[in-house]
Structure formats: C-alpha cells, structure tokens
Amino acid sequence: MTVMTPRTIADATAMAAAHPDAHLLTGGTDFMVEVNFNHRKPTDVISLSRVDELRQWSLDRAAGKVFIGAAVVYADMEKGELAGLVPALAEAARTVGSPQIRSAGTLGGNLGTCSPAGDGLPVLAALDAVVHLSSADGDRAVPFADFMKGPKRNDRRPGEIINGVTVPVADGFQGYAKVGVRNAMVISIASACLAVRSGRVSIALGSVGPTVIRATVAEEWLSTAGPLDDQVAREFGSRVAAEARPIDDHRSTAAYRRHAVGVISTRLLERSTGT
Ligand SMILES: Cc1cc2nc3c(=O)[nH]c(=O)nc-3n(C[C@H](O)[C@H](O)[C@H](O)COP(=O)(O)OP(=O)(O)OC[C@H]3O[C@@H](n4cnc5c(N)ncnc54)[C@H](O)[C@@H]3O)c2cc1C
C-alpha cells in the first residue's frame, strides 16, 4: 500500500487528481476498521492528517459563523472556545467512542462515512451547516441537507476532499441527546440535536432513517403552538417521532427507535427552556 502524506490542501487535491482511485484517510477510525475487515483493500491512500489547514477552526465574528476544518478532532470540539461557540457539537463530540477515538476521529471523517448514526451529523443538519469541498478543479460549498444522500452515501465527487464545514455561532440553546445500548462507547440507536436559532427551534434526528432527518413539520407546528408547557413538549416529541423513518436492525427495532427519538426530543425542548 502506498501512503501519500500531503501537507497542504493544494498538494492533497493534486494527489487526489493524479490518483483517482486513492482512498482518503484522516483519523482512520472508520477507514481502518473497514480495512481490518477486508471491506476495503486500498492500494493508494492519501492521509490528510498532516494537512495543517484542515486541522484549524476559525471564527468570523462579523458574520456570526465558525469554520471547522475537516481534520479537527472531537477532542478539540468538546471543550474550550469552540465548545462555547457551538455547544451542541461539543455535546455530540463528548458522546463519540472513547478518549482514543475522540483524539483521532474527525468531522471530515464523519461526513466522509455519512452513516445516519454519525454523531456529528444531526448537529450539522440542525444548524444548516455548509460543507466545503476542494478539488484540483476548484472549490464548492454544499448545504448539509444536500450533501447527505443516503446511508453511507454523500455528494462528494471523485477527486474532492472535504475541507470543512461552516456553522452559525450559537445564539440560543443548543443540545444533543443520544440513546444507545450502553451509556458510553456506543453507536446511537436514536439521536437528536435541537437548536434555538433567532428564537425558532430546529431539530434533526440521527439513526432513525436512511439519512439524518430534519423534523420540519414538528418545527413548524411548534412555532405556532404557543407557550411551552408539559403538554406542548410531549406533543412536540410525538410529532417529531412521526417524522422518523426508522428500521429494525441488529441494534434496535423501528418501534423502539421511534419511541426513543420522541422522548429525547421532548427532553431537549424542556431543557431549552430550563424546565
Ligand atoms: C471504537 C469506535 C467507536 C466509535 N464511536 C463512534 C461514535 O460514538 N459516534 C460516531 O459518530 N462515530 C463513532 N465511530 C466512528 C468514527 O470514529 C467517526 O465516524 C469519525 O468521525 C471518523 O473520523 P476519521 O477522521 O477517523 O475518519 P476516517 O476513518 O479517516 O475516514 C472515514 C471516511 O471518510 C473519508 N474521509 C476522511 N476524511 C475525509 C476528507 N477530509 N474528505 C473526504 N473524505 C474523507 C475516508 O475516505 C473514509 O471513507 C467509532 C469508531 C470506532 C472504531
């Protein structure tokens, strides 16, 4: 196996153009599992972990936006200034794997794999994140809603690397909740991110459909539901659950997933008002 180690995005995209069959790798926490199970047999690998530009995040205070490089690791999202700017991402990052996984795993890799169970993805959906991609032919920006196409399918074109995402700085409550078969080191069987943005609630669901799902009908209902009380919070949870499209699989049943995503949505809404 040939492993290429570019130091800049320009070098990485040039290598990707010259080696169209090469596999991209950043932390390797998904990729190496596939190699170990013989699901991938790469001959050429482009490792992005030493591309400094991909490991940076930056704040555009005037625009109220944060750019997070694709190779920023979960350990850097879960605390510090970035955690204060995008609290839901910090909460999601804290639920990922173990400290070892969080030291290596990245948002770029979560987007590259594009599993409906990826913990970063409901946050990107709830915040209407924009995914930035680069290739030897130039750059493009794709709304997250258009980027995720299906289970482990995304809009990345051959020769493109994901260079990062842009998300808005929090201007209200943000929260993330995940249900799994254990409390730690667990892939979610249902998850949700709720964000209050300019006074309006947005909510995105993970692990309950072929893609991450924005529960837009429930969002719309809540915007006219009046003052929040227990009944409104429970009704919101039921309406969110109705928009889930879960399946039975080795991790859970569709019925339990639908129930669980309704419960965590109600709780997130209650948390958003401090009740
Ligand atoms: C023990 C264990 C526990 C885990 N727990 C969780 C969990 O709780 N929640 C969760 O969401 N995930 C979990 N994962 C999965 C994994 O850690 C995450 O999906 C992580 O975000 C992957 O990032 P990475 O940098 O390691 O990706 P890699 O493994 O390097 O790459 C993953 C995929 O993305 C592509 N890719 C990587 N970087 C780029 C880029 N910049 N541009 C384009 N394509 C790219 C690769 O080609 C590959 O297809 C776990 C994995 C393990 C092994």
The ligand as a MOL file (V3000), in Angstrom:
LIG
                    3D

  0  0  0     0  0            999 V3000
M  V30 BEGIN CTAB
M  V30 COUNTS 53 58 0 0 0
M  V30 BEGIN ATOM
M  V30 1 C -14.4070 2.0560 18.6920 0
M  V30 2 C -15.1030 3.0690 17.8110 0
M  V30 3 C -16.1290 3.8470 18.3600 0
M  V30 4 C -16.7900 4.7810 17.5580 0
M  V30 5 N -17.7870 5.5110 18.1360 0
M  V30 6 C -18.4360 6.4320 17.3840 0
M  V30 7 C -19.4820 7.2050 17.9600 0
M  V30 8 O -19.8330 7.0800 19.1480 0
M  V30 9 N -20.1020 8.1150 17.1540 0
M  V30 10 C -19.7320 8.3050 15.8450 0
M  V30 11 O -20.3200 9.1590 15.1570 0
M  V30 12 N -18.7470 7.5840 15.2820 0
M  V30 13 C -18.0990 6.6530 16.0100 0
M  V30 14 N -17.0940 5.9150 15.4390 0
M  V30 15 C -16.7950 6.1120 14.0300 0
M  V30 16 C -15.6920 7.1610 13.7360 0
M  V30 17 O -14.8650 7.3920 14.8630 0
M  V30 18 C -16.2770 8.5060 13.2830 0
M  V30 19 O -17.1280 8.3440 12.1610 0
M  V30 20 C -15.1850 9.5220 12.9370 0
M  V30 21 O -15.7920 10.7970 12.7780 0
M  V30 22 C -14.4200 9.1790 11.6710 0
M  V30 23 O -13.4070 10.1690 11.5020 0
M  V30 24 P -11.9460 9.7560 10.9800 0
M  V30 25 O -11.1690 11.0120 10.8200 0
M  V30 26 O -11.3430 8.7120 11.8160 0
M  V30 27 O -12.3320 9.1520 9.5450 0
M  V30 28 P -11.5260 8.0960 8.6430 0
M  V30 29 O -11.6730 6.7370 9.2030 0
M  V30 30 O -10.1410 8.5910 8.3740 0
M  V30 31 O -12.3780 8.2350 7.2860 0
M  V30 32 C -13.7430 7.8750 7.2610 0
M  V30 33 C -14.2690 8.0420 5.8310 0
M  V30 34 O -14.2450 9.4000 5.4560 0
M  V30 35 C -13.3830 9.6190 4.3500 0
M  V30 36 N -12.6840 10.8610 4.6670 0
M  V30 37 C -11.9550 11.1390 5.7620 0
M  V30 38 N -11.5590 12.4050 5.7320 0
M  V30 39 C -12.0270 12.9500 4.5860 0
M  V30 40 C -11.9460 14.2500 3.9880 0
M  V30 41 N -11.3240 15.2700 4.5850 0
M  V30 42 N -12.5430 14.4240 2.7950 0
M  V30 43 C -13.2230 13.4200 2.1880 0
M  V30 44 N -13.3520 12.1900 2.7080 0
M  V30 45 C -12.7450 11.9640 3.9070 0
M  V30 46 C -12.4820 8.3930 4.2660 0
M  V30 47 O -12.0690 8.1260 2.9410 0
M  V30 48 C -13.4170 7.3130 4.7910 0
M  V30 49 O -14.2880 6.9050 3.7640 0
M  V30 50 C -16.4120 4.9630 16.2020 0
M  V30 51 C -15.3570 4.2070 15.6710 0
M  V30 52 C -14.7110 3.2770 16.4610 0
M  V30 53 C -13.5790 2.4710 15.8660 0
M  V30 END ATOM
M  V30 BEGIN BOND
M  V30 1 1 1 2
M  V30 2 1 2 3
M  V30 3 2 2 52
M  V30 4 2 3 4
M  V30 5 1 4 5
M  V30 6 1 4 50
M  V30 7 2 5 6
M  V30 8 1 6 7
M  V30 9 1 6 13
M  V30 10 2 7 8
M  V30 11 1 7 9
M  V30 12 1 9 10
M  V30 13 2 10 11
M  V30 14 1 10 12
M  V30 15 2 12 13
M  V30 16 1 13 14
M  V30 17 1 14 15
M  V30 18 1 14 50
M  V30 19 1 15 16
M  V30 20 1 16 17
M  V30 21 1 16 18
M  V30 22 1 18 19
M  V30 23 1 18 20
M  V30 24 1 20 21
M  V30 25 1 20 22
M  V30 26 1 22 23
M  V30 27 1 23 24
M  V30 28 2 24 25
M  V30 29 1 24 26
M  V30 30 1 24 27
M  V30 31 1 27 28
M  V30 32 2 28 29
M  V30 33 1 28 30
M  V30 34 1 28 31
M  V30 35 1 31 32
M  V30 36 1 32 33
M  V30 37 1 33 34
M  V30 38 1 33 48
M  V30 39 1 34 35
M  V30 40 1 35 36
M  V30 41 1 35 46
M  V30 42 1 36 37
M  V30 43 1 36 45
M  V30 44 2 37 38
M  V30 45 1 38 39
M  V30 46 1 39 40
M  V30 47 2 39 45
M  V30 48 1 40 41
M  V30 49 2 40 42
M  V30 50 1 42 43
M  V30 51 2 43 44
M  V30 52 1 44 45
M  V30 53 1 46 47
M  V30 54 1 46 48
M  V30 55 1 48 49
M  V30 56 2 50 51
M  V30 57 1 51 52
M  V30 58 1 52 53
M  V30 END BOND
M  V30 END CTAB
M  END
